[in-house]
Amino acid sequence: MVFMQTLAQRACNAMGSSDHLSWPRPFANLSSWLKDCLTILTNGAVLMSKTKGSAKSADLDWEPFGTALFDDPAARSLSRVGVLDIGSNSVRFVVFDGAARSPAYFYNEKIMCALGAGLAQTGRLNPDGRARAVVALRRFQGIAKHLNIARLSAVATAAVRDADDGRDFQAQVKRETGLDFKIIDGNEEARLTAQGVLLGWPEADGLVCDMGGSSMELAVVRDAQVGARISSRLGPLKLMALAPEVRKTEIISALDDMAQTVGPRHARLFLVGGSWRAIARIDMLRRNYPLHVLHEYRISRANIHATADFIANNDLEDLRRACGISSARIGLVPFAIEVLVQLIRRFGPDEIAISGFGIREGLLYEEMPPRLRGRDPLVEACRFAEAKDARLPGFGKVLTKFVAPLFDPMPITQLRLVKAACLLHDVNWRAHPDYRAETCFDTVTRANLSGLDHEERVFLGIALLHRYRNKRDDTPFAPLYDLISPDRQLQAEVLGKAMRIGAMLCVSDKLRPGELSLDRAAKQLTLTLSDEARPLYGEVAEARMASLAKSLGVTHQVLNQL
């Protein structure tokens, strides 16, 4: 009966049921769920519910995240995927190592060419930008050749597709560089951008808005699919040519028209594009926000209005220098913020997030096998990091089982963070011992990881910091701690100290460190040592056990009966 209920719950979750007011967390989609069901039927394992279940320590194998896929041939074929994005503002070349599901940027270079500058007035590409773009594309083509990039996707968006000389530019690039790029229409641009959001949020549910220099696209994402989508001419390079009163009317009218295709109301809004990221940087400056990671940065509607006023009342050059925004980008920000104010008025989102992923990541997503697409990007990336950098690859799985009883019953949203911490607990071992704790915190809070919001970054950072030291008060990261509640800080501390003990009691992924148990009613923490771990438990381990018990507010005992 429990078996059938678990399958039914998993099916409902996979098909999109979720708490309307909660941000989607990245777990397997329907295709992955069907594979999981086959595993259950074959092996008799019971999977936990994705969103409302809890994880008992005995169930903590790799499920519900599935067996690691980065060594799968289909996943390994994603290594060194090249993408060229020829946009209205910039030409960017990215080489992904995509085998870990969370995109790793092996190579990333951008040239601000402003191909779309003046397009609204002349109907043609900016001549200076066109010349710069050809030079940049010749360079990028040469780099791709020397890096042996077998899979190179190259696309051009609004400026090239709208320009009278767009096809001529395409032919010139082919003739002078050998590169054959594809000019995509607005709907295809919207689809690929929305796929980039799905790369970061596999269960994203809401409206994706991508603003380029010469266009703006909207797309609906739900159930790991891209739905209705539409393109408009609301790019800042085109809006800047309009008088203020005409511009406002044009923005409102265009958004009303777009709403007829994508729907009038969306609870979640995902913002993609350089202009939105520039606005996010300015919002961080205004708020004195301590973590300068743009992906999954949240902006409330009130903060958007406050930042619009902040931009209007400050010198753009001062903002540019303070935020590290390029000269070409800062000039577009006043027009982009006008659109954003009307966008939230029109669609009324409750939650707004910056996506660091867009069309380039969407092209990588296009290459991914379906089984990999639905995986949790955080867990997959951490598995990959452990296999590549840890002293004992595979020990993270043992460590997860060791610390899990302290969080039993464990919601699945907590399980993924515990598993991630245990996988990452040793990947910075090459850092100097005096700085290892700080290196761990800094690495995980600023890492290019998807499936991880800012609060979760800080939680993992504190846990990994305590993996190497008892106290965190005298570190330079104190301003970041307040991004999570005191209770969550304490949970992260407990996790880190438990990992610290477990790492002392096992020198192989084949050995058992023992078992932890926590009797909350009796306020008693018990460590029962295995035969292999008994000789490894000494005075340092005892001191760390006492520290863990103190953090939990309990007494402790050590038994030799396992």
N, C-alpha and C positions, 0 to 999 in steps of 0.2 A: 504493500500500500504506500509506504513512504517512497519507495522507488518510483511508482507511477506519479505520485504527487510532485516529486522532484522534477521529473521529466515535463509534466504539465506546466509547472512554474517556469522552468527554463524556456519552454516554448513561448509562453506569454511574454516573457522578458525579451526574447530574441526578436519577437515580432513588433516590439516598439513600445510596450506599456512601460510607463515611468511616471514618477512623481512630477507633475507639471511645473512645480516651483524649484525643482532641483536641477543643477547643471548635469548634463549627461556625462557619465563616466565611461571610459573606453573598455568595452568587453566584446565578446564574440558576437558576430552577426548571425543571421539565420543559417547561412552556409556552414559556418564554423560549428553552430549548434548541432546541425545534422550529423557532422563528423563526430561530435562529442557523444551524441546518442548512439552511434555505431560502436564507439568505444565502450559505452556503458553496457550495451547488449553483449559485447564480446567478452569483456572482462568482469562484468558484474559490479563495476564501481558505481558509486552514487555521487552525482555532481551536486554541488551546493547551489542554492538560488543565487542569481546574480545580484539582486538589489536588496532583498529583504532577508536572505538567509544568513546563517552564521557558520563559522568554520570551527569545528572541533579539532583538537590537536591530532586525533587519529586519522583525520581525512586529508591532512596536509601533504599530499603528493604534489604534482604539478597542476592538478585541477583546481579551479575551473579554467585555468589559463592555457591548458593544452601542452603537449610536449614541445620543447624548444625547436624552432624551425630554422634558425640561422644557418645550420649545416645542410638543410634540405637543398638539393640541386636547383630547384625552382627559385628558392630564395637567394642562393649564392650567385645565381646568374644576374642578380640585381647589382652586384658590385660594379662600380665604375659606370654608372648610367649618366650620360651627359645631356644637359638641357640648355638650349639657347632661347632666351626670351627677348624679342625685339619689340620693345614697348614705345609709347609716345614720349616718355621722359628718358628712359634708360635702355641700354642693351646690357643684358646680364648673362654670364656664362657660369653654370653650376655643374659640378661633377658630384653625384651622390654615391655614397656607399649605402645602399638601401637594404642590405640583407638583414639588418637588425630591426626592421619595421619602423623604427623612429629614425628619420632621415639624418644622416651624417654628411656634413659638407666637406668632401675631400678637397674640393677646389671651388672658390667662389669669388668672382670678380665682376664689378659693375662699372660701366662708363656712362656718364650722364650726357647723352647726345641731343636730347630735346628735338627729336624728329618731328614731333607734332607742333612745335612752336610756330605760330603764324598760320597754321593750317586753316583755321576758321576764316581768315581774311583772303588767303591766296588759293586755297584748294590744293596746295602742293606741299610736299615735305620741306622742312627747313633745309636749305642748301648746305649750310655749315654742319648741321646735325647729320645730314646724309653722308657727307664726306667723312666725318668722325666715325660714323657707324660702320662704314666700309673698312676703315682702318682697324677698328675694334674687332669686327667679324673675321678679318684676315688673321689677326692675332689669335682669336679664340679657336679658329679652325686649326691653326698650327699647334696650339696647345693640345687640342683633342687628339691630333695625330700622334704627337710625341707621348701622350699618356695612353696610347692604344685604346681609345674609347671606341668600342665597336658599335655601341648603341647611342646615337646622338639624335635627340629630338630638337627641332628648331621651328619656332613659330613666331609670326608677327601678328600684332593685334591692331587696335583701332586706327592709329595714325597711318599705317601702311595700307590698311584695307580701305580707308576713306579717301586717301590722297589720289589725285588724278595721275600722279606719276608713281604710284605704289608698285604697279607691275613692272615698270621700267627699273625701279630700284631693285626689285627682286631679281630681274635679269642681270643687272649690273653686278650684284653680289655673287650670283652664280658664275658669271664670266670672270670676275677678278679674284674670287676666293675659292671657288669650287663648292661653296656651300649652297645647298638647295633647301630653302626654308619654305614652310607652309604658311599662307595667309589665312587665318581662321576668322569666321564670322562672330558676331556678338554672342549668339547662343552657345557656340562651342567654347568661347572664352569663359562664359559664365559656368558652363559645365565643368571645365577643367579646374577653374578656381574653386568651385564647390567641392570637387574631389580633393583638392589640397586641404580644405577644412576637414574633410572626412579622414584624411591621413592623421591629423592631430586629434580629432574627436570622432572615433568610429561610430558613436551613437549620437552624433550631433542632431539636434531637432530645432529648426528655426530658419532664419533668413540670412543668407550670405550676401554681403554687399562688397563688391570689389570696385574701387575707384582707381582708374588709371589717369593718364594725362588728358586723353581725348574722349573717354567714355566712362560709363559706370554701369555695372551689371548687377542684377539681383537674381538669386537662385534659392529655391526652397530645398532643404535637406531634411530627410526623415527616413528612418528604417534603413540606414546605410545606403540610401539611394538619393540621387539628384532628381528633383521634381521639376516643377514649372520654373522657367527662367526667361529673362528678358534683358535686352541691352538698351542703353539710352546714350544721349550725347551730353550727359552731365559731367564731363571731364573739366577740370579747372582751366586747362589750356584754352578751352572753348568758352567757358563762362567768363573769363577775364576780359573778353572783348565786348561784353554787354554792360550797359548802364545798370547801376544798382537796382532801380525799381523794375527794370525789365528782367534782370537776372533773377530776382526773387519770384516774379510771376512765372518765369520759365521753369524754375526748380519745382515749384509747387505743382504746376501743370504736368510736368514730366512724371513726378512721383505719383500723382493721382492716376495717370495712365498706366504706370507700371503696376500699381496695386490691383488693377483689373485682371492682371495675369497671375501675380504671385499671391494675391489675397490681401485683405486690408489690415490684418492684425497678426503680429508674430511676437511671442513671448521672449524669444531670444534672438539677438542680432550678433552676427560674427562679421567683424570689419577686416577687410583684406586690402592691402595696398600701401604704398609709401606715404601718401598724404595722411592716411589715418594713423600710421605709425608716428609720423611727425607730430600730430596732434596729441597722441598719447604721451610722447616725450615732454611736451609742454605741460600737459596735465600733471605728470609726475613732478616737474619742476615747481609748479604752482602749489602742489600738495606737500612738497618736500618728501616724496615717497621714497623709501630707502632701498627698494630692490628694482634695479633698472633692467628688468627682463621684460620685453614687450609681449612675448607670446603668453596668452591667457591673462594679460593685464585687464582688469575690469574697470569700466567707467560707468558711473551712474548717470542718469539723465540730469540730475542736479549739477553734477560735476561738468557735464558737457556744456551746460549753459554758463557755468562759472568760468570755464576755460575759454569759451567764446568771448566773454567780456574781457578776460585777461589778455587774449590776443589783440583785441581791439584797442586796449588801453596801454599796450607796451610796444616798444620799438622792435620791429621784426629782426633787425640785425642783432640787437641784444639777445633776443630769444634764440636766434640761430647759433650764436656763439655759446650761450649757456647750455644748449641742448645738443650741440654737435650735429645740427642739421645742415645739409648742403645748401649753398646759395640758390641753386636751381630749385630745390624743393621748398624752401621757406617762402618763396614768392607765390606758391600755389596754396599755402595753408589758409589764408583768409577766405578764399573761395571754397575750399573744401569744408571748412567749419560752417559756412552758410548752408551747404548741402546737408551736413550732419544734423544741424539743428532742425531742419525741416524733415529729415528722414525719421528722427525719433518722434516728431510730432505726428507724422503720417502713420507710422506703423506701431507706435506705442510699446516698444519692447520693455520688459521688466528687467532684463539682464543684457548687458552689452560687453562683448569681449573682443580684444584685439587678437587676430590670428597672425602668427608669424609665417604661416604657410599659405601659399596661393597657387598661381598657375604652374609654377615650376614644380612644386611638390605634387600638384595634380597630375602632371605628366609622369612623375615617378609612380604615383598611385596607379596610373593606367597600366604600368608595366608589372605591377604586383600580382601574383596569383591570388585568386579569391580567398584561399585559405589564410594567407598572410594578412590580407586587408582587415579581417575582422578581429585580429589579435590585439591584445592590450599593448599599446606602443611602449608604455613605461616598463612593463615586465620584460618584454622582448629585448628592449635596449639594455636593461640591466643584466639579463642573461648573457648577452653578447659581451658586455663589458667584463663580466666575471670570467668568461671563457678566455678573453684576450689578455686581461691584466692581473687577475688574482693569483696569489701563490698556490692556492688549492682550489682550482676550478671544480665545482660540484659541491663544495662545502656549504654554500649558501642554502642549499636545500636542507642539509642536516641542521644548520643553525636556525632555519625557520621553524622546524619542528621543536627545537629546544626551547625557543622563546615563546612559542604560541600559547602555552597554558597561562601565561600572565595576562593574556587578553581574551580569554575564553569566557563567554562566547564572543566570537570576533565577526563583526559585520564585514561583508566582502570588500567594502571601500577601505577598511582598515587592513584587511589581509593583503591587498595589493601593495600597500605601503610597507608593511612588515616584510613581505617577500622582497621588495625592492631594496630595502635597507640591508637585509641579510646578504643579498647578492652583491651589493656594493661595499660591504663592510671592509674589504681588504684590497680594493683595487688601487688605492693610493699608498700602498706599502712602500713604494720607492721614495716617497717624500721623507725629508729629514724627520727623525722621531720627535724633535722639539716642535715641529710645525705640522705634524701629521693630522692632528685634530682640526686645526684651522684649514688645512688644505682640503680635507673631506667636506667641511661645511661650505667652503667657497666653491668647490667643484660642483656639488650637487645643486646648490641654489642658483648657480649661473650656467649650468650645463644646458646644451641644446637638446632638451628632452621634451617630448610631447606627452599628452595624457597626464599632465602634472600642473596644477594651478599654483599660485604663489604661496598659499597657505601650506599646501602639501610639500612644496620645495623647502620651506622653513622647517616643517616637521621632520623631513628626512635629514636636513642639515643638522638639526639639534641631535637627532638619534646618532648620526655618524660621528659627530663631535664627541659625544659621550662614549662612543666605542673606544676612544683613545684617552679620554681624560674624565676626571670626576666632576669638575666644576666648569661652568661656562661664563661666570660673571666677569672675568678679566679678559674677555676676548673683544675684538673690534666689531663684533657682529650684533651687539646689544640692540641697536635700533630695529633690526629685523625680527627679533624675537617677538615683539609686540604685534606682529602680523597674525599671530595665532594666540588663542586664549591661554591663560595660565594652566588650565587642566590639560590642554593639548601639549603644552611645553613639558609638563610632568610625564605624560604618556611617552613622549619622545625620549625623555631622559631615562625612563625605565627600560625602554626598548634598547637604547644604546648601552646601558650598564649590563643588561642581560646578554647582549651580544658579546660584550667584553669578557664575561665569565665563560660563555660557551666557546669562544675562540681559544681560551687557555686550556680547555679540557679535551681538546681534540686536535690531532695533528694530521688527520687524514679524513677524507670524505667517506671512508669505509668504517671508521670507528664510531662508537656511540659515546657522546659526552656524558650521558646520564639524562635524568628527567627533572624538570622543575614543576612544582605544583604550588598553588596559592590557595589557602583556605581564608577567604575574606572574613568569614564570620569569626574565626578564631584568631585572625590577624597573624597567620603563621605562613612563612615562606619555607618550603622544603626543597632541598636538592638531594636527589637520590643518585648516587654515583654508579656508573657501570664499572665492571671489572677493569676495562681498559683505562677509564678515567681516574680510578682511585689513586694510582701513584702520581698523577699529575696535579692533584689538589694539595696545594701548600699554603704558606702564609700569605702570599700575594693574592691567591684565589680567595682565601678566607676574607681578606680585607675588601676585596671587590664584592664578595657576597654580602658582607655587612653593609656596604655602601648601597647596594641594590635594595636591601631590606629597609634601610633608612628612607630611601626615596619612596618606597611603597608604604611606609608608616607601619611596618610589621616587625616581628621578631623572625629569626631564621634558625634552621637546623640543617645539618648535613648527615645523610644516612648512607650506609654502605650495603644496600640490600638488593640492588637491581640485578 
